[in-house]
Each structure stands twice: as structure tokens, then as C-alpha cells.
Amino acid sequence: MADGCIVETARGRVCGVRDRGVSIFKGIPYAAPPLGALRWRPPQKVEPWSGVREATSYGNRAIQAENVFGLPPDLLELFTLGGREPTSEDCLYLNVWTSGLAGAKRPVLFWCHGGAFITGSGSSPWSDGANLCRLDEVVVVSINHRLGALGYLHLEDVAGEAFAGAGTAGMQDIVAALEWVRDNIAAFGGDPGNVTIFGESGGGAKVSVLMAMPSARGLFHKAVIQSGPAVRMADRDDGSKTARQVLAELGLGPGEADRLRTVPAERILEAQSAVQATVGRASFADRRRLGFNPATDGTIFPGGPFEPDAPAVSAPVPLMIGSNKDEMALFLGHLPWVTDATFDNLSESMTPYLGARAADVIAAYRAAQPTMTADRIGLAIVGDLGVRNLSLTIADRKLAQKAADVFVYLFAWETPVLEGRLRSCHTLEIPFVFNNLETAALTGSDPARLPLGERMARAWIAFARTGRPGHGGLPDWPAYSTATRPTMIFDAECRLENDPYATERKVWEGA
């Protein structure tokens, strides 16, 4: 049975619930609604409120299209990553789960949701923080922030200073939420001096970008990037190109950009979707540069984030980074070029991803894994190209700073659902990290999966507490090095391997 509990924040009191040992607060505003004149402007302070604000329901999701990745119905039934709340520009809300409101300062885990900067929310059942709090004395925070064209449209170079910072508005929202944590989390039993940012897919890319933002310095102390490495993002020219495309879709010239603040959000979403459709046909290697992503601007987001080197601003921050064995089985496994793949036609199918290297890369993978079928070779190559290789690039560049430890993992557990065709697909590790397996249909129903959930959740908690993810339920997990490349393999039986899939890794060296 849930009981109420009240906390005093800097802007007013909030009332949450106490449920099975965890205090839960949902839908707390961390910045003013970015409406009207505040559209595309930096987040502003929330007006104080009197009385007690109820904090028992999630806030609105950001404006977004549904099923932006075009997943078929059988997959959509298994995925609850976006939450179910209404969408609105009034979306700057966060949620807090805490093991207790008093006592010792608890490590804070700050979750950045995935969705490639265009979709998602902090209200997915997979990222509910309660079970982490039941495992240990921690505080979990999740957030919503501006997405898509309303969060990442680089208008400054097209429409002038009135839109300064528009291309990083969504990232500035996340910084504002981290500032809220700094100013308020102690009242929820958390330690503002021990905050870990973590995220998966687009959320991992957000973590990557936060590590390069001067305004985020000191607001977090550890970082985890799950299947979401961002080595290079859009630059000013890339962002301006997208802004011009959106203006053209809206029938506006650069001199009419002031009208953007009165265009209905639904119309902006339509323009965004039209532009995004052209990105879907672009080169795979350019996907972080095209469409709706934060653009480096020399000030708010100076560069990189990990190109050509790891960002100096976060050099002392320990990093845990990893990927899933079969990332692209989710997005590509149902497509004809995969289901109909043979070694006679695979090179042609791989050309959009690899160009002239297609045949050579396929040959290298076949030599390394001679029993693997053509469809699995193709998916492995695209997954390594877009996720694992970039994750290891970030690990290497972070190590080169010689300022903080790096820990690397590979998630290899395979889900039995849909006759096992998804294997260790993208996003699958999220319910394990949060120990939310009982509510994640994607993981199936075999009780044998449950111990892995606790082992992974405890590893993330240990990293948040100490900067080292090892604990008694895992083999010894040393910090990463380029000499031996120790990697924790998360599977039914967890194990440490030095340089797993080394031959495949070397394919991408210097690429």
C-alpha cells in the first residue's frame, strides 16, 4: 500500500508516495514550460508555487512522432520505451525514486532516455527506478526534455541572435535538470556531490555530449554510455542545412523565422517528419550529422564530443561504456536484405554502409566466424560499424587522457521471444540494468534470466557509488587498457574476456 510523503524543494513543496520501501515523486517541473516566446530559448527557472504540489503522475512527453523507427507490429508490442503520457511542448519534468529521505547521502543515478534525440521519455516502465532503490541505498532520477526540431534546430546562423542556442535547447534542458539535482536532491536523500549520468542509445549520445559541455562540468561525477556512442555530432553547417530544410517545409524564408514561435507545434512536427524521411535515405555514417541532433557551436557545445580527442572538460570523470552483441537485429533484422541475405548478394547490400570496402569487410568477418550465416554477418558488421567500434574508440580516447578509469562491457544474453530472432538486440540490456525484468516482455519469462538482472543492476550501482562496477556477484573486473582490453561479458554466466572479437575490432582500425 502506498503512503504519501512531502519534500521541500527550492521552488515549493511536492507530495509523492511511499511504495514498498521506496519514496516516489513524478512530474516535478525543473524548468518553466518552453512555450510561446520561450520556444527555442534556454530553459528558464520555474515560478515558485504555494501549498503542496502533487507529484504522483508522470509529466507530458516531449512533442514527437510515434514509431519513428518503423518497427513492425510484433516488435511494437514488446517495446514500451516511449511511455504513454500525452505529448506537449510543456514537457520539462523529472521523476525521483529514493530509498529514503533521511540518513546518509545516497549516490544519484541520472537517466537520459534513448530515442535518437527525436523520441522517447523518462516514463518507460523499463526505466522505473524503484527496483534499483530496493536493491541498495540509491536515488534515481529520470527526465523529459525538448526533442526533435523543438530541441535541436540550429537556427542561430540562419535566423540570427534571437535564436542563439536553439540547436542545443534540449541539451540545455538536461543541464537545467542536473542543476535541479544539485540544488534539491539532498532533500530526497541524495548526494549532489556523487551524480552518475547514464543513458542508452540516444541517451548514451546525450551522455557523450554532456561530457563535452562546459555548463555541465561539476554537475556529474561519473558517466555510463550504453550502446549510444557519439564520437562526432553535427557541426554548424550541418545544423544550418537542417534548419533551412525545416523552414522550407513550413513555407518560410530565413527572414520570416520570427514566425516560428507562433507556428503550431503539430505543424513543426510535420515538417520535422518530412525532413527526417530524407535522412533515412542518407549514408549510415552520417546519421549523427544529419537531421535533429545537437550541433557543435563553439560555445554551449564547443566540439566533438570525442573527435579528435576525448573532451578535456570531463577528463576526471570515470566512464563505463559498452554495447550489445546483436545491436541491429532490432532495427534491421526484419528487412528483406537481411532475411534474404546470401553470401552472393551480401556485398551489394553492404555497399550503402561500407562503400568499396564491403567485400573485404565481409571476408574478414567470415574468416573470423566461419560458421556464421550471411544474415548474421551483415547484422554484426552494421552493429560494429555504428555502435561497438565507436564505443571502443571513445574508450581508447578517454584512456589517452590518463585522468580517469574506463570500464568496458559487452551484453551477450539472448532473448528467447519471437523465436529468438532478436538475440542480444539494441535496448535489451535496459530492463536488466534497472532490474525490471518482470515488467519487460522483451526478456521473456524464464526465471533463469533474473539473476543476471540483479548482477547488472548491482554493477551500475557499484559504479555510481565508487567509480568501479565490480562486486561480489561478478568475476574480477579490472579497468580497461589498450594492452589487454579486459571486457565484462554479461550473459547467463558472466565472464571477463580480454579483447573479445579482436579480429573484427581490428577491421575498423584506422577506418
TAVEN-V730720 format. One record per residue. N is the residue number from 0. SS is DSSP state (h for helix, s for strand, l for the rest). PHI is phi in whole degrees, -180 to 180 (999 if undefined). NEAR is the number of other ideal C-beta (glycine too) atoms within 12 Angstrom. Layout:
n={N N}
ss={SS SS}
phi={PHI PHI}
near={NEAR NEAR}
//
This chain:
n={0 1 2 3 4 5 6 7 8 9 10 11 12 13 14 15 16 17 18 19 20 21 22 23 24 25 26 27 28 29 30 31 32 33 34 35 36 37 38 39 40 41 42 43 44 45 46 47 48 49 50 51 52 53 54 55 56 57 58 59 60 61 62 63 64 65 66 67 68 69 70 71 72 73 74 75 76 77 78 79 80 81 82 83 84 85 86 87 88 89 90 91 92 93 94 95 96 97 98 99 100 101 102 103 104 105 106 107 108 109 110 111 112 113 114 115 116 117 118 119 120 121 122 123 124 125 126 127 128 129 130 131 132 133 134 135 136 137 138 139 140 141 142 143 144 145 146 147 148 149 150 151 152 153 154 155 156 157 158 159 160 161 162 163 164 165 166 167 168 169 170 171 172 173 174 175 176 177 178 179 180 181 182 183 184 185 186 187 188 189 190 191 192 193 194 195 196 197 198 199 200 201 202 203 204 205 206 207 208 209 210 211 212 213 214 215 216 217 218 219 220 221 222 223 224 225 226 227 228 229 230 231 232 233 234 235 236 237 238 239 240 241 242 243 244 245 246 247 248 249 250 251 252 253 254 255 256 257 258 259 260 261 262 263 264 265 266 267 268 269 270 271 272 273 274 275 276 277 278 279 280 281 282 283 284 285 286 287 288 289 290 291 292 293 294 295 296 297 298 299 300 301 302 303 304 305 306 307 308 309 310 311 312 313 314 315 316 317 318 319 320 321 322 323 324 325 326 327 328 329 330 331 332 333 334 335 336 337 338 339 340 341 342 343 344 345 346 347 348 349 350 351 352 353 354 355 356 357 358 359 360 361 362 363 364 365 366 367 368 369 370 371 372 373 374 375 376 377 378 379 380 381 382 383 384 385 386 387 388 389 390 391 392 393 394 395 396 397 398 399 400 401 402 403 404 405 406 407 408 409 410 411 412 413 414 415 416 417 418 419 420 421 422 423 424 425 426 427 428 429 430 431 432 433 434 435 436 437 438 439 440 441 442 443 444 445 446 447 448 449 450 451 452 453 454 455 456 457 458 459 460 461 462 463 464 465 466 467 468 469 470 471 472 473 474 475 476 477 478 479 480 481 482 483 484 485 486 487 488 489 490 491 492 493 494 495 496 497 498 499 500 501 502 503 504 505 506 507 508 509 510}
ss={l l s s s s s s s l l s s s s s s s s l l s s s s s s s s l l l l l l h h h l l l l l l l l l l l l l s s s l s l l l l s l l l l l l l l l l l h h h h l l l l l l l l l l s l l l l l s s s s s s l l l l l l l s s s s s s s l l l l l l l l l l l l h h h l l h h h h h h l l s s s s s s l l l l h h h h l l l l h h h h l h h h l l h h h h h h h h h h h h h h h h h h h h h h h l s s s s s s s s s s s l h h h h h h h h h l l l h h h l l l l l s s s s s l l l l l s l s l h h h h h h h h h h h h h h l l l l h h h h h h h h l l l h h h h h h h h h h h h h h h l l l l h h h l l l l l l l l s l l l l l l l l l s l l l l l l h h h l l l s s s s s s s l l h h h l l l l l l h h h h l l l l l l h h h h h h h h h h h h h h h h h h h h h h h l l l l l h h h h h h h h h h h h h h h h h h h h h h h h h h h l l l l l s s s s s s l l l s l l h h h l l s l l l l l l h h h h l l l h h h l h h h l l l h h h h h h h h h h h h h h h h h h h h l l l l l l l l l l l l l l l l l l l s s s s s l l l l s s s s l l l h h h h h h l l l l}
phi={999 -92 -119 -76 -150 -121 -129 -93 -102 -65 -110 153 -85 -129 -118 -110 -130 -111 -135 50 88 -122 -90 -126 -130 -123 70 -83 -73 -108 -154 -68 -58 -83 -107 58 -64 -90 -61 67 -99 -58 -61 -110 -64 -73 -67 -60 -123 -99 72 -117 -90 -70 -128 -121 -134 -60 -78 -60 -75 -66 -57 -165 -83 -91 51 -66 -95 63 -74 -71 -56 -66 -79 -59 -64 -92 -109 -127 -78 -95 73 -126 -75 -62 -97 -165 -64 -80 -133 -87 -131 -133 -131 -131 -117 -143 -70 -174 -95 -137 90 -62 -66 -102 -59 -110 -108 -109 -92 -106 -70 -86 126 55 67 -127 -152 104 -165 -88 -113 -67 -58 -66 -106 -60 -87 -63 -70 -63 -68 -77 -76 -160 -81 -139 -124 -118 -126 -127 -141 -113 -156 -64 -126 58 -62 -76 -112 -144 -116 -77 -92 -57 -82 -100 -118 97 -63 -61 -116 -59 82 -62 -73 -126 -56 -65 -69 -63 -60 -63 -62 -61 -66 -65 -65 -61 -60 -56 -86 -128 -69 -61 -68 -102 87 -99 -104 -66 -93 -143 -114 -111 -90 -146 -168 -119 58 -58 -67 -66 -65 -63 -61 -57 -69 -57 -67 -110 -98 -56 -68 -91 -59 84 -88 -143 -130 -149 -145 -131 -115 -106 49 -146 -71 -119 -85 -133 -110 -61 -101 -60 -67 -59 -64 -67 -60 -64 -60 -65 -63 -66 -58 -63 -62 -88 73 -117 -92 -54 -72 -107 -61 -60 -71 -60 -78 -117 -67 -57 -58 -63 -70 -64 -64 -62 -64 -59 -63 -64 -69 -62 -62 -74 -65 -59 -98 -86 -58 -58 -68 -97 -65 -82 -96 -107 81 -108 -136 -62 -105 -65 -129 85 -129 -64 -127 -62 178 84 -81 -122 -126 -85 -136 -66 -69 -66 -63 -116 -53 -78 -86 -61 -130 -114 -145 -168 -147 -105 -61 -127 -48 -84 -60 -70 -84 -117 -61 -95 -81 -57 -66 -90 -64 -103 -68 -134 -73 -81 -108 -66 -60 -65 -66 -83 -59 -60 -92 -119 62 -67 -82 -51 -63 -66 -66 -60 -62 -65 -68 -65 -66 -75 -134 -66 -94 -77 -75 -61 -64 -72 -61 -60 -67 -62 -63 -67 -64 -69 -60 -95 -129 -67 -60 -68 -64 -71 -61 -62 -59 -63 -71 -66 -61 -62 -72 54 -125 -160 -71 -127 -127 -120 -132 -135 -88 -123 -66 -107 -79 -84 -66 50 59 80 -72 -84 49 -97 -80 -51 80 -61 -75 -58 -65 -73 -60 -92 56 -112 -70 -68 -110 -114 -61 -60 -89 79 -131 -69 -59 -64 -79 -65 -60 -64 -60 -67 -63 -70 -59 -67 -67 -65 -65 -61 -64 -63 -78 -124 85 -134 -86 -69 -158 -64 -88 -125 -62 -55 -126 -76 -63 -70 -149 -78 -75 -118 51 -65 -134 -81 -96 -89 -152 -53 -117 -74 -151 -102 -127 -89 53 -64 53 -63 -61 -65 -60 -69 -58 -95 -62 78 -73}
near={8 16 16 20 30 24 34 20 30 24 23 23 24 39 27 34 28 25 24 16 23 35 39 40 47 37 34 43 38 45 37 27 28 40 25 17 15 24 35 42 31 30 38 22 19 29 14 15 19 9 11 19 28 21 33 26 23 32 37 32 37 46 38 44 32 23 19 30 32 20 29 21 12 18 30 20 14 28 38 26 40 36 35 16 25 21 29 25 37 28 44 42 43 47 45 50 47 44 35 25 31 17 15 18 25 38 38 46 48 51 50 50 52 40 43 42 53 44 37 48 45 49 34 36 29 40 48 35 48 36 38 43 37 28 33 32 30 44 48 50 50 49 49 51 50 51 52 43 47 44 49 50 50 46 43 30 28 34 30 17 14 21 30 23 36 43 47 49 46 54 48 41 47 52 40 37 47 41 31 40 45 29 22 33 41 29 33 43 32 42 30 28 19 33 39 45 49 50 48 47 44 48 46 49 49 54 47 52 51 50 52 44 38 26 27 40 23 21 35 45 34 41 51 50 51 49 47 46 49 44 40 32 43 38 28 28 19 32 41 28 31 43 41 25 30 42 33 20 26 29 15 26 16 23 13 19 32 21 20 37 26 17 29 18 33 19 22 37 34 22 34 39 30 24 33 35 19 20 30 22 14 21 18 27 22 24 35 41 30 32 40 51 43 53 46 34 35 21 20 32 43 27 30 36 46 40 25 13 25 36 39 23 27 37 24 23 38 36 49 47 49 46 47 43 37 41 42 39 37 42 32 38 34 26 23 13 25 31 21 17 29 18 22 12 20 33 29 20 30 34 21 26 33 31 17 12 23 26 21 18 33 35 22 28 39 26 17 23 23 13 11 24 20 28 31 31 36 42 44 45 48 40 40 42 38 37 47 42 31 38 47 40 39 45 42 29 35 43 29 22 25 15 20 28 31 43 40 44 49 41 45 33 38 30 38 21 26 26 12 17 26 37 32 42 40 43 50 47 52 47 38 44 50 43 38 34 35 21 22 33 25 40 37 24 16 18 13 16 31 24 23 36 38 29 38 45 40 34 41 51 42 33 43 43 32 23 25 27 44 29 26 12 24 31 23 17 33 23 30 36 21 22 12 16 28 29 39 41 32 45 32 23 17 32 21 28 23 21 23 30 30 18 21 30 33 20 31 30 16 9 22}
//
